[in-house]
């Protein structure tokens, strides 16, 4: 954490905004765009054929997911350092919550690549027929989706906490805190995935867009009011 402590608050904010933007791109590319193109949830044979026919794309999606996890860890710690002057206890809680979320995000990455191993190493599972191997691979992909839903719940809780900290801060607009908290409430609906998937478009996706996108671009462009950040840091100390 020492390198972060020596970084100016404006740089912390811009690094956090960049990490947030890059994490959104990489995680979405891996978990949504690539899998959305290859996986046919109702047909195991077609899904298996798509994965084997587009193996390089599948590996790119896996690598993108792993990079997304690393960027999310970085984003979480940058936001911890940035928001620490508001409340050290709540900021520490946000760090623990996002680490648990990132751990679950890493589990989704492991489940992401597992179907390829099943399909390419059928000899190790010789007791299963080709059709059973394809079904097993699809089951692993569904587990990946369920694990990602669990990750979104932790991400939603993190957004609620960050929204509270932004609202309580003196160096960022309070409106950003309200919008990020609304986004968090949307993600927490994944406690019950059937409802969340039903409401995803336009409600949850819309809440995410109006909450997270303004925050990341505010951090990238305007960063923070350095004088007020230092004043709040001195008061908290």
C-alpha positions as CSV (number, residue, x, y, z in Angstrom):
1,X,0.0,0.0,0.0
2,X,3.0,2.3,0.4
3,X,3.2,3.4,-3.3
4,X,-0.5,4.3,-3.2
5,X,0.0,6.4,0.0
6,X,2.7,8.5,-1.8
7,X,0.5,9.1,-4.8
8,X,-1.4,12.4,-5.1
9,X,-5.2,12.1,-4.7
10,X,-5.8,13.4,-8.2
11,X,-3.6,10.7,-9.6
12,X,-5.3,8.1,-7.4
13,X,-8.6,9.2,-8.8
14,X,-7.5,9.0,-12.4
15,X,-5.9,5.6,-11.9
16,X,-9.1,4.4,-10.3
17,X,-11.2,5.7,-13.2
18,X,-8.9,4.1,-15.7
19,X,-8.9,0.7,-13.8
20,X,-12.7,0.9,-13.6
21,X,-13.1,1.5,-17.4
22,X,-10.5,-1.2,-18.3
23,X,-12.1,-3.7,-15.9
24,X,-15.5,-3.2,-17.4
25,X,-14.2,-3.7,-20.9
26,X,-12.2,-6.9,-20.2
27,X,-14.7,-8.6,-17.9
28,X,-17.6,-7.8,-20.2
29,X,-15.6,-9.0,-23.2
30,X,-14.7,-12.4,-21.6
31,X,-17.9,-13.3,-19.7
32,X,-20.5,-11.7,-21.9
33,X,-19.4,-11.1,-25.5
34,X,-17.3,-14.2,-26.1
35,X,-19.5,-16.6,-24.2
36,X,-22.6,-15.0,-25.6
37,X,-21.3,-15.8,-29.1
38,X,-20.3,-19.4,-28.4
39,X,-22.7,-20.7,-25.8
40,X,-26.2,-22.0,-26.8
41,X,-27.8,-22.7,-23.4
42,X,-30.3,-25.1,-24.8
43,X,-28.0,-27.1,-27.0
44,X,-24.8,-28.8,-25.6
45,X,-23.7,-30.2,-28.9
46,X,-23.8,-26.9,-30.7
47,X,-22.0,-25.2,-27.7
48,X,-19.3,-27.8,-27.7
49,X,-18.8,-27.4,-31.5
50,X,-18.6,-23.7,-31.2
51,X,-16.0,-23.8,-28.5
52,X,-13.8,-26.3,-30.3
53,X,-14.2,-24.5,-33.6
54,X,-13.2,-21.1,-32.0
55,X,-10.6,-22.3,-29.5
56,X,-8.5,-19.2,-29.9
57,X,-11.4,-16.9,-29.3
58,X,-12.3,-18.9,-26.2
59,X,-8.8,-18.5,-24.9
60,X,-8.9,-14.8,-25.5
61,X,-12.1,-14.6,-23.5
62,X,-10.5,-16.5,-20.7
63,X,-7.5,-14.2,-20.7
64,X,-9.7,-11.2,-20.8
65,X,-11.6,-12.5,-17.7
66,X,-8.3,-13.0,-15.8
67,X,-7.1,-9.5,-16.6
68,X,-10.5,-8.2,-15.5
69,X,-10.0,-9.8,-12.1
70,X,-6.6,-8.2,-11.7
71,X,-7.9,-4.8,-12.7
72,X,-10.8,-5.1,-10.3
73,X,-8.4,-5.8,-7.4
74,X,-6.4,-2.7,-8.4
75,X,-9.6,-0.6,-8.7
76,X,-10.7,-1.7,-5.3
77,X,-7.5,-0.7,-3.6
78,X,-7.3,2.6,-5.4
79,X,-10.8,3.4,-4.3
80,X,-9.9,2.4,-0.7
81,X,-7.0,4.8,-0.7
82,X,-9.0,7.6,-2.3
83,X,-12.0,7.3,0.1
84,X,-10.0,6.5,3.3
85,X,-10.2,10.2,4.5
86,X,-14.0,9.9,4.6
87,X,-14.1,6.9,6.9
88,X,-11.2,4.5,7.4
89,X,-13.6,1.8,8.8
90,X,-16.0,1.9,6.0
91,X,-13.2,2.1,3.4
92,X,-11.6,-1.0,5.0
93,X,-15.0,-2.8,4.8
94,X,-15.2,-1.9,1.1
95,X,-11.7,-3.4,0.5
96,X,-12.8,-6.7,2.2
97,X,-16.0,-6.9,0.2
98,X,-14.4,-6.3,-3.1
99,X,-11.7,-8.9,-2.4
100,X,-14.4,-11.5,-1.7
101,X,-16.1,-10.4,-4.9
102,X,-12.8,-10.7,-6.9
103,X,-12.3,-14.2,-5.4
104,X,-15.7,-15.2,-6.7
105,X,-14.8,-13.5,-10.0
106,X,-11.7,-15.7,-10.2
107,X,-13.8,-18.8,-9.6
108,X,-15.9,-17.8,-12.6
109,X,-12.6,-17.7,-14.7
110,X,-11.7,-21.2,-13.6
111,X,-15.2,-22.5,-14.5
112,X,-14.8,-20.6,-17.8
113,X,-11.8,-22.6,-19.0
114,X,-12.9,-26.0,-17.5
115,X,-15.3,-26.9,-20.4
116,X,-12.5,-26.8,-22.9
117,X,-10.4,-29.2,-20.8
118,X,-13.4,-31.6,-20.7
119,X,-14.0,-31.4,-24.4
120,X,-10.3,-31.8,-25.4
121,X,-9.4,-34.5,-22.8
122,X,-12.1,-37.0,-23.4
123,X,-9.7,-39.9,-22.9
124,X,-9.4,-38.9,-19.2
125,X,-13.2,-39.3,-19.0
126,X,-13.5,-42.4,-21.1
127,X,-16.5,-43.7,-19.1
128,X,-18.6,-40.9,-20.5
129,X,-20.0,-40.8,-24.0
130,X,-19.3,-37.8,-26.3
131,X,-22.9,-36.6,-25.7
132,X,-22.3,-36.8,-21.9
133,X,-19.0,-34.9,-22.2
134,X,-20.8,-32.1,-24.1
135,X,-23.5,-32.0,-21.5
136,X,-20.9,-31.9,-18.7
137,X,-19.2,-28.9,-20.5
138,X,-22.5,-27.0,-20.7
139,X,-23.1,-27.7,-17.0
140,X,-19.8,-26.1,-16.2
141,X,-20.6,-23.1,-18.2
142,X,-23.9,-22.8,-16.4
143,X,-22.0,-23.0,-13.1
144,X,-19.8,-20.2,-14.4
145,X,-22.9,-18.1,-14.9
146,X,-24.3,-18.8,-11.4
147,X,-20.9,-17.9,-9.9
148,X,-20.8,-14.7,-11.8
149,X,-24.3,-13.8,-10.4
150,X,-22.9,-14.4,-6.9
151,X,-20.0,-12.1,-7.7
152,X,-22.5,-9.4,-8.8
153,X,-24.2,-9.4,-5.4
154,X,-20.8,-8.6,-3.7
155,X,-20.1,-6.0,-6.4
156,X,-23.5,-4.5,-5.6
157,X,-22.8,-4.3,-1.9
158,X,-19.4,-2.7,-2.7
159,X,-21.2,-0.1,-4.9
160,X,-23.6,0.7,-2.0
161,X,-20.6,1.3,0.3
162,X,-18.7,3.4,-2.2
163,X,-21.8,5.4,-2.9
164,X,-22.1,6.1,0.8
165,X,-18.5,7.2,1.0
166,X,-18.8,9.4,-2.1
167,X,-21.9,11.0,-0.7
168,X,-20.2,11.7,2.6
169,X,-17.0,13.1,0.9
170,X,-16.4,16.7,0.4
171,X,-14.2,16.3,-2.7
172,X,-16.6,14.5,-5.0
173,X,-20.2,15.5,-6.1
174,X,-22.8,13.9,-3.8
175,X,-25.0,13.1,-6.7
176,X,-22.4,10.6,-7.9
177,X,-22.7,8.8,-4.6
178,X,-26.5,8.5,-4.9
179,X,-26.2,7.2,-8.5
180,X,-23.5,4.6,-7.6
181,X,-25.7,3.4,-4.6
182,X,-28.7,3.0,-7.0
183,X,-26.4,0.9,-9.3
184,X,-25.5,-1.2,-6.2
185,X,-29.1,-1.8,-5.4
186,X,-29.6,-3.1,-8.9
187,X,-26.8,-5.6,-8.7
188,X,-27.9,-6.9,-5.3
189,X,-31.1,-8.1,-7.0
190,X,-28.9,-11.0,-8.2
191,X,-29.6,-12.5,-4.7
192,X,-32.5,-13.9,-6.7
193,X,-31.2,-14.4,-10.2
194,X,-34.5,-15.2,-12.0
195,X,-35.9,-11.8,-10.9
196,X,-32.6,-10.0,-11.7
197,X,-32.3,-11.5,-15.2
198,X,-36.0,-10.6,-15.9
199,X,-35.3,-7.0,-14.8
200,X,-31.8,-6.7,-16.3
201,X,-32.9,-4.8,-19.4
202,X,-33.6,-2.0,-19.0
203,X,-33.7,-1.6,-15.2
204,X,-30.5,-3.0,-13.8
205,X,-28.4,-2.2,-16.9
206,X,-29.8,1.3,-16.8
207,X,-29.0,1.7,-13.1
208,X,-25.5,0.5,-13.8
209,X,-25.1,3.0,-16.7
210,X,-26.3,6.0,-14.7
211,X,-24.2,5.1,-11.7
212,X,-20.9,3.7,-12.8
213,X,-20.2,5.5,-16.1
214,X,-20.5,9.0,-14.6
215,X,-18.2,8.0,-11.7
216,X,-15.5,6.6,-13.9
217,X,-15.5,9.5,-16.3
218,X,-15.6,12.1,-13.5
219,X,-12.6,10.4,-11.9
220,X,-10.8,10.3,-15.3
221,X,-11.6,13.9,-16.3
222,X,-12.1,15.9,-13.1
223,X,-10.5,13.6,-10.5
224,X,-11.1,15.2,-7.1
225,X,-10.9,18.5,-5.3
226,X,-7.4,18.1,-3.9
227,X,-7.7,20.9,-1.3
228,X,-10.9,19.4,0.1
229,X,-9.5,15.9,0.0
230,X,-6.5,17.1,2.1
231,X,-8.7,18.9,4.5
232,X,-10.9,15.9,5.1
233,X,-7.8,13.7,5.4
234,X,-6.5,16.1,8.1
235,X,-9.8,16.0,10.0
236,X,-10.0,12.2,9.9
237,X,-6.4,12.0,11.1
